[in-house]
Amino acid sequence: MRSYYGERFFGEQLWRELRQIKTLFDPNNRLNPGKICTPLDSAETLYPIDSTMRADYDRTIPIEVRDEFKGAMSCNGNGLCFNFDVHSTMCPSMKVSGNRLFSPKGRAAMIREWLRLLAEQGVDPQTLIFDSSKNQVKQTDFVAKIRHSLKKNQEYDFSHEIKAAMDTCLACKACASQCPIKIDVPTFRSQFNQLYHQRYFRPIKRLCGIKFRIYCAYHGESSALFNFLAQRNLRSRCQ
């Protein structure tokens, strides 16, 4: 924001030299647009001192929700997760995809924007805070869930974009150890998924994966039966 007064501070001659350097290295004003200075002959302006900042948007999110999603809210945007160094463990999904939305910073920013939009729409903050006593599903909620799931591909919902970014997270927790702020993406990813699937049904393959341990227990107790069925199926295929 101080760049807005750069010309007064440096003087007209030095200010023009700074803009000349900007013109040589960044003629299209792509690097930090609105900050430091603009290229010569550029119609773009610098951010004024009273321009809207990220904190202004974050303050629209209720305090209790900010505390619940502090993993996403505490990201200061340092961008260390954009590092492509092969010796750095953070963040493997961003390195492979090359998509910064799949980085801890990108995912945290999407969660903050999602929370801001929910606050803007007047969503009750208590519905965004996990409570085990809320697990009882009402009939009206179940009917609404069916309706939302049927229209999932017909109506735009920003949460679908967040879900796509969260699904690429490996939950390796490299961000929790390598990030200077210790951003823990898997934690707020699970919080988001819990709220997302209150509105939309989980895919069948996910439900099968959730019940996998139960299947394994049944297999162990009735191993003779399942081995017989497996061998019979194998023999029918060989014939």
N, C-alpha and C positions, 0 to 999 in steps of 0.2 A: 504494500500500500504506500510505502514511503517513496516509491518510484514516481508517483504523481508529482512530487516536488523536486524531482531530479534536476530539471533544467535550472530552477532557481538556485539549487545547492551548488552545482558544478559550473554554472555560467554558460552562456550561449555557445562559446567556441568549443569548450570541452564537451558539452552536450552533443554538439554536431559530430565530433570525432567518435563519440560512443555510438551514435546512430550509424555512422559510416562503417564501423566494425560490425555492427548488427547486420547491416546490408550485405557485407561481404560473406558472412558465415550463415546468415539466416534471412535471405531476401524475402521469403514467403511468410515470415513471422510465425513459424510453427513451434519454436522453442520458447516456452514460458510466455505465451501471448498475453499482452496486457501488463507485463512486468518488466522491470529494468528500463527498457527503451524500445522504440519501434524503429523499423528500417526507414531510411530516407524515402521521401515521396510516398509514404504509406498513410492511408486515410484512417487507419485504426488508432485508437486512443488507449491510454493506460488506465488501469483501474483507479477510480477515485477513492479517497480515503474512507468514504462512507458506503462503499460498495458492499453487496451482500456476500458473506463468507460462509464457509461450511458450518461453522458453529451456530450461525443464525438458523440454519435448517435443522441442526441437531437439537436446538432448544425447543423446537415444536414437538418433539417426541416427549411424552410424559416421563417424569423422573423414574417412576417404578419400572417402566419398560426399559429405559436406558440401563438401569441397574441389572435387570434380568438378562439383557443382551450386552453386557459390558465387554465381552470379548470382541464384538464388532465395533462398539462405540469407542473403545480406547485406541483404535488404530490411528496413528498420527500421520500416515501417508508417507513414511520415509522411503518406501519403494525398494527396500533391500530384497524383497521377494522377487523382484524383476531380474535378479542376478542369474546369468547363464553360465556361471563358473561351474565346470564339471566336478569340482571338489566340494561344492556347496550342496547340501542336501535339500535345501529349500528353493523352490517348491517343485517337485517332480512333474506334477500335472501341468503346470504352467510352462515348464521347460520343453516338454514333449509337444504340447499343443501350440505353443507360441502365442497363446491368447491370454492377455493380461487380465481378462475377466475371471480366469481360472486361477489367479494368484490369490494369496491371502488378502492383499489390499483390495483387489477387485471384488472378492466375495464379501468382504466387510463393507465396502461401499454400497453394494447392492442390498445388503441387509438393512443398512441405515436408510436408504432410499425407500425400501419397502415399508419400514416402520414409520417413516415420515408420511407416506401416502396413506397408511392405515389411520394415523392420527388425524390427517387432513379430512378423512372420510368419517371421523367421529367414532371409530371403533373403540369399544370399551377396553381400557388398558388391562383390566383383570382377565380378559379372554386371551391375552398374550402371555400370561404368566402361568407357568406349569404348576399344577396342583393335582395330586393323585386323586383327590376327592371329586374331580371333574370328569373322571373316566366313564361315569355312567352316561350312556348315550340316550337322549330323549328321542321319542318317535318323530317329532317335528324336525329335529336335527338330521335324523337318518333319511327322511324324505328329501330334505334340502340337499343332502350329500348325493343322493341318487340324481337329483336334477342337475347339480353342478357337474357331476361326472359325465352325464350324457351330453352336456353342452361344452365340455372341456375344450374340444377342438373347434368350436364355433364362436366362442366369445374370447376376447383378449383378456388376459390376466397376467400382470407383471410377475406374479409368483412363479409362473411357468419358466420364465427366463432364469430366475434364481434357482429353481429346481435343477435346470440343466447345468448350471455352474456348480451346484453342490454335488450333483451325481458324479462329476469327474474327480472329486476329492478322494484321495486314497486313504484318508484318515491315518496317515503315517505320523502325524503330530510333529513333523519337522519344523513347522511354523512355531509350535509352542516352545521349542528349544532354540531355534536359530534367529527368530525375530527379536529385535531389541525390546519390543513392547510385549513379547510373549503372547502374540495373538494365537488363540486356540480355535482354529476353524472347525475341527470335528465337533467341538462342544456346541457352538451356535448353529452348526449344520443340523445336529440332532434336534435342537430346539425348533428350528424352522421346519424340518420334516414332520415333527409331531403336530405342528399347527397346520401344515399343508395337507396332511392326510386326515385332518378333521373335516376338511372341505371336500377332498377328493379321495376316492377309494384307492387302496394300494394295488399295484399290479399282481396278478395271480402268482407270477414267479417269485415275487417278494414274499408273499404269504407262505409259499412252499419253503422258502429259505428260512423264514422265521420258525416254522414248525419242524425244521430238519432234526433238531435235537430230540424232539418227541418221537419222530419216526425211527431214529437210531435206537432209542430206548426200547421200542416195540420190537425192532429187529433183533436186539440182543436177547430179549426174553423169549422170543419165538423164532430162534435161529433155525431150528429144524424145518419149520413150515416154510420160511422164506427161502431157505436153501433148496428145498424141494421144488418150489414154484419157479425159482431161477433156473434150476437144472432142466426142468420140464420145458420151459420157454426156449432154452438154448438148444435142446434136442429137436424141438419142432422147427427151429430155424435151420438146423443142419440137414434135416430131411428135406 
